[in-house]
């Protein structure tokens, strides 16, 4: 047979936007996505609404609104004018394309990409009556097979795997191989998974059962490892073989349907500022997939690409045919419409845009006829539902409700991590929980009553409240066992009704848990904006807090089992504490980490904590698998170098300074909980340039009286009282820092150790040389924010790095330098011109002094000439000058007695020319003086937008002034030199 010629196909890319989630609705989110013409997607920057970016893909699906449920629960368009794209629409475009290519004998791949919760799994798997692409492809494949007639045979095999933390797990196998399955390479087959179970199927019902089984195993595994599905890749592979008996020919197609992990896990900002940045293998597959796509996109654009890094991760090895190889590939990018997800959505769209450039080389896979045996299909176990049971609840809705743990009659104990793995429906004895102790709790089913009893100190939460004794369960009670294993209790059949169980989702459990622990929107300070509604930004922080609660509980449990001695707790920092206006602007969630033995403290941002938790899970997984869990300290996600800790902030309102009045008071340092951390004694004193405090006579009635004038003032930190940080551990220390107005540098005091009420006694003088309106407004409306920092043994002290600070001639620190700095930064040329002008003025002074010397020398020479002429006159009679040589004498230049007519006329002529030259010079100097005075009166505009034109105009004025000085000096020098030459020539040759 001849090898079929490859066809060049670009990756087909579709983008789909989902409806708002309940969390986004609660947060008051706004839609930043719009779609047009079925191919165009536009995203709007919520911080800059005029900034929009448009992308063009092969398909754009609007699934955000305009839909309703039919009688079967299927989402359909609400009316004919709606542009809503249903599951059927998506399958018609993408799923049918996959099937058509498979029937032709091409390998096909569909990738679903997007952040967690963007709707990837909904498009791929579906939910309830709204089936996704994977089940519909399988269903229609078998429907088409059943309609075929003729001398043909069709063989379908199904496999399902998961890639988590660079390990492959067979989801159709009940046994887990330590370290996961291995990827091998064959010269003919390429990369493949060694030992992966591939099950022959004769109808769609068998595939449906296998998918259900794989999903349950995936759920059980994720519960055991606490790895939600959003952090793992799922790959469903359908091998479809067509056997044409009469032609002794086969066509083989590999259909790969890939639900990728949440894309936000790969971003570097998730661990920004962390010493273990990008350290987790959780991110490796997606990061390398992005590298492969970028390299292939560059190659498609004609750029030179030396290496495509397929071998850098398990995922990219398996997807090599789909990306640049023998496959027809499509990618569906799932995006959120919410402004809160703008950065992630924009990243997804850019990722999809690069993928669209990739070119594949697909061929029809044909071969000579070979007979293959078929394996028998596995059968699922039956159980009845006559017993009360626990229903699992997962963060991923696709994995919620797929596991049922039945509570049979008698007393049952929880057994963690059993071997072998549980079947589809489980008796309670084989219940798998994440991070629970042996005999964590007991369930008793006697006389129509089910009781749960925690063992020892083991954590069991019922309806958000921890229990310590035997507790009766009611139908639809919510249980959390261990750190975060959530289950809904389903009572006896007689207790059940037609309840909507979907409302008991993962968020319901966590909100109930938060409420029981006293965490609410009102407590976070969102009680109304005046319109009766909570602030959306605070709602978003509350959602973050609720989402992180179980993660922090899990991190604490892992640390406890690994004997790390850490305790983590959630805190909410009000950014108003660092805002000089004191506005209740925004809050952010952070994690306070305390070492229970050494009492060292760290503060982690939300992003840093999430990244660390990934690394903790890797370490914990090694511990569970019996591997050595010891790591070097610098690689330990539970360890950090000791650092300074922000304890609280105080506001010192500066309004008295705007009236040239002294301020001295004691202010509270408030911590993130809003409680007093310490008290600060501080003063702000207006003073003279020499540092002498201003008196009552310097007080002004209106701050405008200070406009344009020099202002000097001192900030003095006197003493700090009752520091709780030092009361807790006496060996600790503190530093105080503050920043004022337009200075970017923070000024820190010297560290003070082991003193609860330390004397600070540090004063700094500041100067505004030309107080602006903006600075005076700042003083009237803003506060000096003073921050208290806690020092721990071994940590570096905070230093005041001030490379850009300007100082006065007295050594005081300058503030209100914005316009000066702006002018200097806007035009270096102007600065050079000013320097050049100063040099010219200096040169002018030198030339003027030289002119004075020349004039002095001329006077002395004139005196000598007078004496010479007087001697000549005494020896010869004086001649009467002719009429032609008579010149009216100037008052200051009268002819000397005894001058000859020729000498007198010559001297009078030279003096007259010198006087004219000086007159012209003085006139030009008067013009220059007027121009210089006008330059001094030009002031920079208050409007920063007009500053650049002002600098340009001022530069031109300086240039004109310099040219006038140069021309005046040059003309005067030329005239004087000419007059001197002519006078000397006349004296030497009097003829």
MOLINNOR-V767862 format. One record per residue. N is the residue number from 1. RES is the residue in one letter. D_CENTER is the distance of its C-alpha to the mean C-alpha in whole Angstrom. Layout:
{{N RES D_CENTER} {N RES D_CENTER}}
This chain:
{{1 X 56} {2 X 54} {3 X 50} {4 X 49} {5 X 47} {6 X 43} {7 X 42} {8 X 38} {9 X 36} {10 X 32} {11 X 30} {12 X 30} {13 X 27} {14 X 26} {15 X 24} {16 X 24} {17 X 22} {18 X 23} {19 X 24} {20 X 22} {21 X 22} {22 X 24} {23 X 21} {24 X 19} {25 X 23} {26 X 23} {27 X 19} {28 X 21} {29 X 19} {30 X 20} {31 X 20} {32 X 18} {33 X 20} {34 X 24} {35 X 26} {36 X 29} {37 X 32} {38 X 31} {39 X 29} {40 X 27} {41 X 23} {42 X 21} {43 X 18} {44 X 17} {45 X 14} {46 X 14} {47 X 13} {48 X 16} {49 X 19} {50 X 21} {51 X 18} {52 X 19} {53 X 19} {54 X 22} {55 X 22} {56 X 26} {57 X 26} {58 X 30} {59 X 29} {60 X 27} {61 X 28} {62 X 27} {63 X 28} {64 X 26} {65 X 29} {66 X 33} {67 X 34} {68 X 36} {69 X 38} {70 X 41} {71 X 44} {72 X 43} {73 X 39} {74 X 38} {75 X 35} {76 X 37} {77 X 37} {78 X 38} {79 X 40} {80 X 41} {81 X 39} {82 X 36} {83 X 33} {84 X 32} {85 X 32} {86 X 33} {87 X 33} {88 X 37} {89 X 35} {90 X 33} {91 X 35} {92 X 38} {93 X 35} {94 X 34} {95 X 36} {96 X 39} {97 X 38} {98 X 37} {99 X 41} {100 X 43} {101 X 41} {102 X 42} {103 X 46} {104 X 46} {105 X 45} {106 X 42} {107 X 39} {108 X 36} {109 X 33} {110 X 30} {111 X 26} {112 X 24} {113 X 20} {114 X 18} {115 X 15} {116 X 17} {117 X 19} {118 X 19} {119 X 23} {120 X 23} {121 X 26} {122 X 28} {123 X 28} {124 X 29} {125 X 31} {126 X 32} {127 X 32} {128 X 36} {129 X 38} {130 X 35} {131 X 36} {132 X 33} {133 X 34} {134 X 35} {135 X 38} {136 X 39} {137 X 39} {138 X 41} {139 X 43} {140 X 44} {141 X 45} {142 X 47} {143 X 49} {144 X 49} {145 X 51} {146 X 53} {147 X 54} {148 X 55} {149 X 59} {150 X 61} {151 X 61} {152 X 57} {153 X 55} {154 X 52} {155 X 50} {156 X 46} {157 X 44} {158 X 41} {159 X 39} {160 X 35} {161 X 33} {162 X 30} {163 X 27} {164 X 26} {165 X 24} {166 X 26} {167 X 30} {168 X 32} {169 X 33} {170 X 36} {171 X 36} {172 X 39} {173 X 41} {174 X 41} {175 X 41} {176 X 38} {177 X 39} {178 X 37} {179 X 34} {180 X 34} {181 X 36} {182 X 36} {183 X 36} {184 X 39} {185 X 39} {186 X 43} {187 X 44} {188 X 45} {189 X 42} {190 X 39} {191 X 37} {192 X 38} {193 X 37} {194 X 40} {195 X 42} {196 X 40} {197 X 42} {198 X 43} {199 X 45} {200 X 48} {201 X 47} {202 X 50} {203 X 49} {204 X 45} {205 X 46} {206 X 46} {207 X 43} {208 X 42} {209 X 43} {210 X 41} {211 X 38} {212 X 38} {213 X 39} {214 X 36} {215 X 34} {216 X 36} {217 X 36} {218 X 32} {219 X 32} {220 X 34} {221 X 32} {222 X 29} {223 X 30} {224 X 32} {225 X 29} {226 X 26} {227 X 24} {228 X 24} {229 X 24} {230 X 21} {231 X 20} {232 X 23} {233 X 25} {234 X 28} {235 X 31} {236 X 34} {237 X 37} {238 X 40} {239 X 42} {240 X 45} {241 X 48} {242 X 51} {243 X 54} {244 X 57} {245 X 60} {246 X 62} {247 X 60} {248 X 59} {249 X 56} {250 X 53} {251 X 49} {252 X 46} {253 X 43} {254 X 40} {255 X 37} {256 X 34} {257 X 32} {258 X 28} {259 X 26} {260 X 23} {261 X 20} {262 X 17} {263 X 15} {264 X 12} {265 X 13} {266 X 13} {267 X 9} {268 X 9} {269 X 6} {270 X 8} {271 X 10} {272 X 8} {273 X 11} {274 X 14} {275 X 17} {276 X 17} {277 X 14} {278 X 15} {279 X 18} {280 X 19} {281 X 21} {282 X 20} {283 X 17} {284 X 20} {285 X 22} {286 X 19} {287 X 17} {288 X 21} {289 X 22} {290 X 19} {291 X 21} {292 X 24} {293 X 23} {294 X 22} {295 X 25} {296 X 27} {297 X 26} {298 X 26} {299 X 30} {300 X 30} {301 X 30} {302 X 32} {303 X 30} {304 X 32} {305 X 30} {306 X 32} {307 X 30} {308 X 29} {309 X 27} {310 X 29} {311 X 30} {312 X 27} {313 X 26} {314 X 28} {315 X 27} {316 X 27} {317 X 31} {318 X 32} {319 X 30} {320 X 31} {321 X 34} {322 X 32} {323 X 30} {324 X 32} {325 X 35} {326 X 38} {327 X 36} {328 X 35} {329 X 32} {330 X 30} {331 X 26} {332 X 25} {333 X 21} {334 X 21} {335 X 18} {336 X 17} {337 X 19} {338 X 16} {339 X 14} {340 X 12} {341 X 11} {342 X 11} {343 X 8} {344 X 10} {345 X 13} {346 X 13} {347 X 12} {348 X 15} {349 X 17} {350 X 16} {351 X 17} {352 X 20} {353 X 21} {354 X 22} {355 X 24} {356 X 26} {357 X 27} {358 X 29} {359 X 32} {360 X 34} {361 X 38} {362 X 39} {363 X 43} {364 X 45} {365 X 46} {366 X 50} {367 X 52} {368 X 56} {369 X 57} {370 X 56} {371 X 57} {372 X 55} {373 X 55} {374 X 53} {375 X 52} {376 X 53} {377 X 50} {378 X 49} {379 X 50} {380 X 47} {381 X 49} {382 X 50} {383 X 50} {384 X 51} {385 X 49} {386 X 52} {387 X 50} {388 X 47} {389 X 44} {390 X 40} {391 X 38} {392 X 34} {393 X 31} {394 X 28} {395 X 24} {396 X 25} {397 X 28} {398 X 29} {399 X 30} {400 X 32} {401 X 35} {402 X 36} {403 X 38} {404 X 41} {405 X 42} {406 X 46} {407 X 47} {408 X 51} {409 X 54} {410 X 54} {411 X 52} {412 X 49} {413 X 47} {414 X 43} {415 X 43} {416 X 40} {417 X 39} {418 X 42} {419 X 44} {420 X 44} {421 X 41} {422 X 42} {423 X 44} {424 X 42} {425 X 44} {426 X 44} {427 X 47} {428 X 45} {429 X 46} {430 X 44} {431 X 41} {432 X 38} {433 X 35} {434 X 32} {435 X 33} {436 X 36} {437 X 39} {438 X 42} {439 X 44} {440 X 41} {441 X 43} {442 X 46} {443 X 47} {444 X 50} {445 X 52} {446 X 55} {447 X 57} {448 X 55} {449 X 52} {450 X 49} {451 X 48} {452 X 45} {453 X 46} {454 X 43} {455 X 44} {456 X 44} {457 X 41} {458 X 39} {459 X 36} {460 X 37} {461 X 36} {462 X 38} {463 X 36} {464 X 33} {465 X 36} {466 X 37} {467 X 40} {468 X 43} {469 X 46} {470 X 47} {471 X 46} {472 X 47} {473 X 45} {474 X 45} {475 X 44} {476 X 41} {477 X 40} {478 X 36} {479 X 36} {480 X 33} {481 X 35} {482 X 33} {483 X 29} {484 X 28} {485 X 31} {486 X 32} {487 X 35} {488 X 37} {489 X 41} {490 X 43} {491 X 47} {492 X 50} {493 X 51} {494 X 53} {495 X 50} {496 X 48} {497 X 47} {498 X 46} {499 X 42} {500 X 39} {501 X 37} {502 X 34} {503 X 33} {504 X 33} {505 X 30} {506 X 27} {507 X 25} {508 X 29} {509 X 29} {510 X 26} {511 X 27} {512 X 30} {513 X 29} {514 X 27} {515 X 30} {516 X 32} {517 X 30} {518 X 30} {519 X 27} {520 X 27} {521 X 25} {522 X 27} {523 X 27} {524 X 23} {525 X 25} {526 X 24} {527 X 28} {528 X 28} {529 X 27} {530 X 31} {531 X 31} {532 X 32} {533 X 28} {534 X 25} {535 X 22} {536 X 20} {537 X 17} {538 X 19} {539 X 20} {540 X 16} {541 X 16} {542 X 19} {543 X 19} {544 X 16} {545 X 19} {546 X 21} {547 X 19} {548 X 18} {549 X 22} {550 X 24} {551 X 21} {552 X 22} {553 X 26} {554 X 25} {555 X 24} {556 X 27} {557 X 29} {558 X 28} {559 X 28} {560 X 32} {561 X 33} {562 X 32} {563 X 33} {564 X 30} {565 X 31} {566 X 28} {567 X 27} {568 X 24} {569 X 23} {570 X 21} {571 X 20} {572 X 19} {573 X 18} {574 X 19} {575 X 17} {576 X 20} {577 X 21} {578 X 19} {579 X 20} {580 X 23} {581 X 25} {582 X 24} {583 X 23} {584 X 22} {585 X 18} {586 X 16} {587 X 16} {588 X 13} {589 X 15} {590 X 15} {591 X 18} {592 X 21} {593 X 23} {594 X 26} {595 X 29} {596 X 32} {597 X 34} {598 X 33} {599 X 31} {600 X 28} {601 X 25} {602 X 21} {603 X 18} {604 X 15} {605 X 12} {606 X 12} {607 X 10} {608 X 12} {609 X 15} {610 X 14} {611 X 14} {612 X 17} {613 X 19} {614 X 19} {615 X 21} {616 X 23} {617 X 24} {618 X 25} {619 X 27} {620 X 29} {621 X 29} {622 X 31} {623 X 33} {624 X 34} {625 X 36} {626 X 38} {627 X 36} {628 X 35} {629 X 32} {630 X 33} {631 X 30} {632 X 30} {633 X 28} {634 X 25} {635 X 24} {636 X 25} {637 X 22} {638 X 24} {639 X 24} {640 X 22} {641 X 24} {642 X 25} {643 X 23} {644 X 23} {645 X 22} {646 X 21} {647 X 24} {648 X 24} {649 X 25} {650 X 28} {651 X 28} {652 X 31} {653 X 32} {654 X 33} {655 X 35} {656 X 39} {657 X 38} {658 X 38} {659 X 41} {660 X 42} {661 X 43} {662 X 42} {663 X 40} {664 X 40} {665 X 39} {666 X 37} {667 X 34} {668 X 32} {669 X 29} {670 X 27} {671 X 25} {672 X 22} {673 X 25} {674 X 27} {675 X 30} {676 X 31} {677 X 30} {678 X 33} {679 X 35} {680 X 34} {681 X 37} {682 X 36} {683 X 38} {684 X 37} {685 X 40} {686 X 41} {687 X 43} {688 X 45} {689 X 44} {690 X 46} {691 X 44} {692 X 47} {693 X 46} {694 X 47} {695 X 49} {696 X 50} {697 X 52} {698 X 48} {699 X 47} {700 X 46} {701 X 46} {702 X 44} {703 X 40} {704 X 41} {705 X 44} {706 X 42} {707 X 40} {708 X 40} {709 X 42} {710 X 41} {711 X 39} {712 X 39} {713 X 38} {714 X 38} {715 X 35} {716 X 37} {717 X 35} {718 X 39} {719 X 38} {720 X 36} {721 X 38} {722 X 37} {723 X 34} {724 X 33} {725 X 31} {726 X 35} {727 X 37} {728 X 35} {729 X 35} {730 X 38} {731 X 37} {732 X 33} {733 X 32} {734 X 30} {735 X 29} {736 X 28} {737 X 26} {738 X 25} {739 X 24} {740 X 26} {741 X 26} {742 X 24} {743 X 24} {744 X 21} {745 X 23} {746 X 23} {747 X 27} {748 X 28} {749 X 31} {750 X 33} {751 X 32} {752 X 35} {753 X 36} {754 X 38} {755 X 39} {756 X 38} {757 X 39} {758 X 38} {759 X 40} {760 X 37} {761 X 39} {762 X 37} {763 X 37} {764 X 35} {765 X 37} {766 X 35} {767 X 36} {768 X 36} {769 X 38} {770 X 38} {771 X 36} {772 X 35} {773 X 34} {774 X 31} {775 X 31} {776 X 34} {777 X 32} {778 X 29} {779 X 32} {780 X 33} {781 X 30} {782 X 28} {783 X 28} {784 X 28} {785 X 25} {786 X 26} {787 X 24} {788 X 26} {789 X 25} {790 X 27} {791 X 28} {792 X 29} {793 X 32} {794 X 30} {795 X 27} {796 X 27} {797 X 27} {798 X 25} {799 X 26} {800 X 26} {801 X 25} {802 X 26} {803 X 27} {804 X 26} {805 X 29} {806 X 32} {807 X 35} {808 X 38} {809 X 42} {810 X 42} {811 X 39} {812 X 37} {813 X 34} {814 X 33} {815 X 31} {816 X 31} {817 X 30} {818 X 28} {819 X 31} {820 X 32} {821 X 29} {822 X 28} {823 X 32} {824 X 31} {825 X 28} {826 X 29} {827 X 32} {828 X 33} {829 X 37} {830 X 37} {831 X 37} {832 X 39} {833 X 42} {834 X 42} {835 X 43} {836 X 45} {837 X 47} {838 X 47} {839 X 49} {840 X 51} {841 X 52} {842 X 53} {843 X 55} {844 X 57} {845 X 58} {846 X 59} {847 X 61} {848 X 63} {849 X 64} {850 X 65} {851 X 67} {852 X 69} {853 X 70} {854 X 71} {855 X 73} {856 X 74} {857 X 76} {858 X 77} {859 X 79} {860 X 81} {861 X 82} {862 X 83} {863 X 85} {864 X 87} {865 X 88} {866 X 89} {867 X 91} {868 X 92} {869 X 93} {870 X 95} {871 X 97} {872 X 98} {873 X 99} {874 X 102} {875 X 103} {876 X 103} {877 X 104} {878 X 101} {879 X 101} {880 X 101} {881 X 97} {882 X 98} {883 X 97} {884 X 94} {885 X 92} {886 X 92} {887 X 89} {888 X 88} {889 X 87} {890 X 84} {891 X 84} {892 X 82} {893 X 84} {894 X 88} {895 X 90} {896 X 91} {897 X 95} {898 X 97} {899 X 94} {900 X 95} {901 X 95} {902 X 93} {903 X 90} {904 X 90} {905 X 89} {906 X 86} {907 X 85} {908 X 85} {909 X 83} {910 X 80} {911 X 80} {912 X 79} {913 X 77} {914 X 75} {915 X 75} {916 X 73} {917 X 71} {918 X 70} {919 X 70} {920 X 67} {921 X 65} {922 X 65} {923 X 64} {924 X 61} {925 X 60} {926 X 60} {927 X 58} {928 X 56} {929 X 56} {930 X 55} {931 X 52} {932 X 51} {933 X 51} {934 X 50} {935 X 47} {936 X 46} {937 X 46} {938 X 43} {939 X 40} {940 X 37} {941 X 36} {942 X 33} {943 X 31} {944 X 29} {945 X 29} {946 X 33} {947 X 32} {948 X 32} {949 X 35} {950 X 37} {951 X 36} {952 X 38} {953 X 41} {954 X 41} {955 X 41} {956 X 44} {957 X 46} {958 X 45} {959 X 46} {960 X 49} {961 X 50} {962 X 50} {963 X 52} {964 X 55} {965 X 55} {966 X 56} {967 X 58} {968 X 60} {969 X 61} {970 X 62} {971 X 64} {972 X 66} {973 X 66} {974 X 68} {975 X 70} {976 X 71} {977 X 71} {978 X 74} {979 X 76} {980 X 76} {981 X 77} {982 X 80} {983 X 81} {984 X 82} {985 X 83} {986 X 86} {987 X 87} {988 X 88} {989 X 90} {990 X 91} {991 X 93}}
